[in-house]
Amino acid sequence: MVSAGMQMLGAALGLIGWIGVIVVCALPMWRVTAFIGSNIVTSQISWEGIWMNCVVQSTGQMQCKVYDSMLALSSDLQAARALTVISVVVGILGILLAVAGGKCTNCVEDEKSKAKVAVTAGVIFIISGVLCLIPVCWTAQTVIRDFYNPLVNQAQKRELGASLFIGWGASALLIIGGALLCANCPADESKGYTAKYSAPARSQASAPSNKDYV
């Protein structure tokens, strides 16, 4: 059994990680302009997210446009949309269970049931972290592959955006927080007791008396 402080730390890390997933989902900086070749001197910077792309001018003005069709997106961005949204929804469930299973709350009276709820919250936090980690790593792999692909035009090459780094951090916080909550797994009490058997008292045979002999 973990202490209440360790459990609160796990829940706090999970909450911060969940907020990070929301930022990753909303921030249109999954891919950014790569300053190579003719792009070294440019008057605008392109940001690409999973919902929209933005163009930032050298004057500071920014124009964003929502994608017209989801089918026009690449497969990694389509998967990123679905997985990050699912990660946010799953994270909400994990937060609710972490509060219900907290040692400092009275949502669940039975201590053993409360520990099981906390463990379930930890597992859900880990699942939420993995759901965020998959699209982030997938997109990063695609960006790196296209960056070193000589067949891709330099104007179309991109670099890793801030959303990817935030996503890695958020996934790590969710997984670590979930692991701390999973350490709250209740001990199996049946293993703590050993069967004790007492040997039956032996009846002592009475010594033969002198009357038994003639």
LUMNU-346747 format. One record per residue (C-alpha): residue number from 0; x, y, z. Coordinates in Angstrom, 2 decimals, decimal comma. Layout:
BEGIN
+-----+---------+---------+---------+
!   n !       x !       y !       z !
+-----+---------+---------+---------+
! NUM !       X !       Y !       Z !
...
+-----+---------+---------+---------+
END
This chain:
BEGIN
+-----+---------+---------+---------+
!   n !       x !       y !       z !
+-----+---------+---------+---------+
!   0 !    0,00 !    0,00 !    0,00 !
!   1 !    1,31 !    3,44 !   -0,87 !
!   2 !    1,00 !    6,52 !    1,27 !
!   3 !   -1,62 !    9,20 !    0,69 !
!   4 !    1,12 !   11,60 !   -0,43 !
!   5 !    2,37 !    9,21 !   -3,10 !
!   6 !   -1,18 !    8,67 !   -4,30 !
!   7 !   -1,79 !   12,41 !   -4,50 !
!   8 !    1,46 !   12,81 !   -6,44 !
!   9 !    0,34 !   10,20 !   -8,95 !
!  10 !   -3,04 !   11,89 !   -9,38 !
!  11 !   -1,38 !   15,31 !   -9,77 !
!  12 !    1,02 !   14,01 !  -12,43 !
!  13 !   -1,90 !   12,43 !  -14,25 !
!  14 !   -3,85 !   15,69 !  -14,14 !
!  15 !   -0,90 !   17,72 !  -15,47 !
!  16 !   -0,32 !   15,14 !  -18,19 !
!  17 !   -4,00 !   15,27 !  -19,17 !
!  18 !   -3,81 !   19,07 !  -19,48 !
!  19 !   -0,74 !   18,59 !  -21,66 !
!  20 !   -2,69 !   16,27 !  -23,97 !
!  21 !   -5,36 !   18,96 !  -24,37 !
!  22 !   -2,64 !   21,47 !  -25,32 !
!  23 !   -1,17 !   19,00 !  -27,80 !
!  24 !   -4,60 !   18,42 !  -29,34 !
!  25 !   -5,38 !   22,12 !  -29,70 !
!  26 !   -1,98 !   23,62 !  -30,57 !
!  27 !   -1,36 !   23,74 !  -34,36 !
!  28 !    2,37 !   23,13 !  -34,09 !
!  29 !    2,83 !   19,48 !  -34,94 !
!  30 !    4,92 !   20,39 !  -37,98 !
!  31 !    6,74 !   23,66 !  -38,61 !
!  32 !    8,69 !   25,09 !  -41,52 !
!  33 !   12,20 !   23,71 !  -41,91 !
!  34 !   14,70 !   26,50 !  -42,48 !
!  35 !   16,90 !   24,81 !  -45,07 !
!  36 !   17,95 !   25,73 !  -48,58 !
!  37 !   15,77 !   28,45 !  -50,02 !
!  38 !   13,68 !   28,51 !  -46,83 !
!  39 !   16,50 !   30,04 !  -44,79 !
!  40 !   15,39 !   33,53 !  -45,77 !
!  41 !   11,61 !   33,58 !  -45,70 !
!  42 !    8,96 !   36,08 !  -44,74 !
!  43 !    6,54 !   33,54 !  -43,33 !
!  44 !    6,48 !   30,44 !  -41,16 !
!  45 !    4,03 !   27,60 !  -41,60 !
!  46 !    2,53 !   25,67 !  -38,68 !
!  47 !    0,58 !   22,48 !  -39,22 !
!  48 !   -1,69 !   20,93 !  -36,61 !
!  49 !   -4,29 !   18,19 !  -36,59 !
!  50 !   -7,21 !   20,64 !  -36,94 !
!  51 !   -5,78 !   23,60 !  -38,85 !
!  52 !   -2,68 !   25,11 !  -40,38 !
!  53 !   -1,38 !   28,60 !  -39,69 !
!  54 !    0,89 !   31,00 !  -41,52 !
!  55 !    2,84 !   33,51 !  -39,43 !
!  56 !    4,14 !   36,54 !  -41,29 !
!  57 !    7,37 !   38,33 !  -40,42 !
!  58 !    5,24 !   41,26 !  -39,25 !
!  59 !    3,69 !   39,07 !  -36,56 !
!  60 !    0,33 !   38,60 !  -38,24 !
!  61 !   -1,03 !   35,06 !  -38,16 !
!  62 !   -3,69 !   33,52 !  -40,36 !
!  63 !   -5,14 !   30,10 !  -39,57 !
!  64 !   -7,38 !   27,93 !  -41,72 !
!  65 !   -9,28 !   24,85 !  -40,61 !
!  66 !   -8,83 !   21,83 !  -42,85 !
!  67 !  -11,68 !   21,53 !  -45,33 !
!  68 !  -11,77 !   17,75 !  -45,38 !
!  69 !  -10,46 !   15,13 !  -43,00 !
!  70 !   -9,82 !   12,78 !  -45,91 !
!  71 !   -7,34 !   15,28 !  -47,34 !
!  72 !   -5,07 !   14,82 !  -44,32 !
!  73 !   -2,22 !   12,35 !  -44,19 !
!  74 !   -2,77 !    9,06 !  -42,39 !
!  75 !   -0,66 !   10,08 !  -39,39 !
!  76 !   -2,66 !   13,27 !  -38,82 !
!  77 !   -5,95 !   11,40 !  -39,20 !
!  78 !   -4,84 !    8,91 !  -36,58 !
!  79 !   -3,56 !   11,75 !  -34,39 !
!  80 !   -7,01 !   13,35 !  -34,39 !
!  81 !   -8,74 !   10,20 !  -33,23 !
!  82 !   -6,14 !    9,04 !  -30,70 !
!  83 !   -5,62 !   12,40 !  -29,00 !
!  84 !   -9,37 !   12,94 !  -28,59 !
!  85 !   -9,74 !    9,44 !  -27,15 !
!  86 !   -6,77 !   10,13 !  -24,87 !
!  87 !   -8,48 !   13,26 !  -23,51 !
!  88 !  -11,76 !   11,41 !  -22,90 !
!  89 !  -10,01 !    8,48 !  -21,23 !
!  90 !   -8,01 !   10,92 !  -19,11 !
!  91 !  -11,23 !   12,48 !  -17,79 !
!  92 !  -12,38 !    9,04 !  -16,63 !
!  93 !   -9,01 !    8,46 !  -14,98 !
!  94 !   -9,21 !   11,76 !  -13,09 !
!  95 !  -12,70 !   10,97 !  -11,78 !
!  96 !  -11,61 !    7,52 !  -10,61 !
!  97 !   -8,44 !    8,93 !   -9,03 !
!  98 !  -10,56 !   11,34 !   -6,99 !
!  99 !  -13,00 !    8,59 !   -6,01 !
! 100 !  -10,18 !    6,26 !   -4,99 !
! 101 !   -8,18 !    8,86 !   -3,09 !
! 102 !   -7,32 !    8,19 !    0,53 !
! 103 !   -8,42 !   11,71 !    1,46 !
! 104 !  -11,91 !   11,38 !   -0,07 !
! 105 !  -15,03 !    9,59 !    1,12 !
! 106 !  -16,54 !    8,68 !   -2,24 !
! 107 !  -15,87 !    5,00 !   -1,51 !
! 108 !  -16,12 !    3,81 !    2,08 !
! 109 !  -14,48 !    0,39 !    1,87 !
! 110 !  -10,68 !    0,71 !    1,92 !
! 111 !  -10,12 !   -2,36 !   -0,24 !
! 112 !  -12,62 !   -1,14 !   -2,86 !
! 113 !  -11,06 !    2,33 !   -2,73 !
! 114 !   -7,64 !    0,83 !   -3,45 !
! 115 !   -9,03 !   -1,07 !   -6,44 !
! 116 !  -10,59 !    2,14 !   -7,79 !
! 117 !   -7,22 !    3,91 !   -7,47 !
! 118 !   -5,47 !    1,09 !   -9,32 !
! 119 !   -8,08 !    1,28 !  -12,08 !
! 120 !   -7,43 !    5,02 !  -12,35 !
! 121 !   -3,71 !    4,31 !  -12,69 !
! 122 !   -4,29 !    1,82 !  -15,50 !
! 123 !   -6,52 !    4,32 !  -17,30 !
! 124 !   -3,86 !    7,05 !  -16,95 !
! 125 !   -1,31 !    4,71 !  -18,51 !
! 126 !   -3,69 !    3,92 !  -21,38 !
! 127 !   -4,28 !    7,65 !  -21,91 !
! 128 !   -0,52 !    8,25 !  -22,02 !
! 129 !    0,01 !    5,50 !  -24,57 !
! 130 !   -2,84 !    6,83 !  -26,73 !
! 131 !   -1,10 !   10,22 !  -26,80 !
! 132 !    2,36 !    8,74 !  -27,34 !
! 133 !    1,41 !    6,74 !  -30,44 !
! 134 !    0,38 !    9,66 !  -32,72 !
! 135 !    3,20 !   11,87 !  -31,45 !
! 136 !    5,84 !    9,26 !  -32,27 !
! 137 !    4,15 !    8,42 !  -35,57 !
! 138 !    4,12 !   12,05 !  -36,70 !
! 139 !    7,72 !   12,57 !  -35,56 !
! 140 !    8,81 !    9,53 !  -37,54 !
! 141 !    7,03 !   10,84 !  -40,64 !
! 142 !    8,59 !   14,30 !  -40,31 !
! 143 !   12,09 !   12,88 !  -39,87 !
! 144 !   11,64 !   10,46 !  -42,78 !
! 145 !   10,47 !   13,20 !  -45,14 !
! 146 !   13,21 !   15,57 !  -43,95 !
! 147 !   15,96 !   13,17 !  -45,04 !
! 148 !   14,15 !   12,01 !  -48,17 !
! 149 !   15,93 !   13,53 !  -51,20 !
! 150 !   12,80 !   13,13 !  -53,32 !
! 151 !   10,84 !   15,57 !  -51,15 !
! 152 !   11,06 !   19,21 !  -52,21 !
! 153 !   12,85 !   21,44 !  -49,69 !
! 154 !    9,86 !   23,77 !  -49,55 !
! 155 !    7,72 !   20,84 !  -48,34 !
! 156 !   10,09 !   19,62 !  -45,67 !
! 157 !    9,08 !   20,21 !  -42,07 !
! 158 !   10,64 !   20,04 !  -38,62 !
! 159 !    9,33 !   18,76 !  -35,31 !
! 160 !    6,90 !   21,23 !  -33,77 !
! 161 !    6,40 !   22,17 !  -30,13 !
! 162 !    3,27 !   20,01 !  -29,90 !
! 163 !    5,33 !   16,86 !  -30,33 !
! 164 !    7,67 !   17,72 !  -27,46 !
! 165 !    4,73 !   18,64 !  -25,24 !
! 166 !    3,12 !   15,35 !  -26,21 !
! 167 !    6,17 !   13,35 !  -25,14 !
! 168 !    6,21 !   15,13 !  -21,80 !
! 169 !    2,47 !   14,70 !  -21,26 !
! 170 !    2,67 !   10,99 !  -22,08 !
! 171 !    5,53 !   10,53 !  -19,62 !
! 172 !    3,60 !   12,29 !  -16,85 !
! 173 !    0,50 !   10,20 !  -17,47 !
! 174 !    2,43 !    6,94 !  -17,46 !
! 175 !    4,44 !    7,82 !  -14,35 !
! 176 !    1,34 !    9,05 !  -12,53 !
! 177 !   -0,52 !    5,90 !  -13,49 !
! 178 !    2,33 !    3,73 !  -12,25 !
! 179 !    2,28 !    5,48 !   -8,87 !
! 180 !   -1,46 !    4,86 !   -8,57 !
! 181 !   -1,02 !    1,22 !   -9,58 !
! 182 !    1,36 !    0,83 !   -6,64 !
! 183 !   -1,76 !    1,17 !   -4,49 !
! 184 !   -2,68 !   -2,41 !   -5,35 !
! 185 !   -4,16 !   -4,03 !   -2,22 !
! 186 !   -2,14 !   -6,84 !   -0,73 !
! 187 !   -3,59 !  -10,32 !   -0,84 !
! 188 !   -4,45 !  -11,04 !    2,75 !
! 189 !   -4,80 !  -14,75 !    2,14 !
! 190 !   -1,04 !  -14,96 !    1,62 !
! 191 !   -0,33 !  -13,37 !    4,95 !
! 192 !   -1,73 !  -16,18 !    7,04 !
! 193 !   -0,38 !  -19,69 !    7,36 !
! 194 !   -2,43 !  -22,59 !    8,52 !
! 195 !   -1,44 !  -23,71 !   11,97 !
! 196 !   -2,18 !  -27,19 !   13,12 !
! 197 !   -1,85 !  -28,34 !   16,69 !
! 198 !   -0,87 !  -31,92 !   17,24 !
! 199 !   -3,43 !  -33,85 !   19,28 !
! 200 !   -2,35 !  -34,58 !   22,80 !
! 201 !   -1,20 !  -38,13 !   23,18 !
! 202 !   -2,90 !  -40,15 !   25,88 !
! 203 !   -0,25 !  -41,45 !   28,19 !
! 204 !   -0,52 !  -45,13 !   28,83 !
! 205 !   -0,97 !  -45,82 !   32,51 !
! 206 !    1,90 !  -47,64 !   34,11 !
! 207 !    1,05 !  -51,21 !   35,12 !
! 208 !    0,25 !  -51,52 !   38,80 !
! 209 !    1,36 !  -54,28 !   41,14 !
! 210 !   -2,18 !  -55,67 !   41,17 !
! 211 !   -1,81 !  -56,76 !   37,57 !
! 212 !    0,82 !  -59,27 !   38,58 !
! 213 !    0,04 !  -62,32 !   40,64 !
+-----+---------+---------+---------+
END
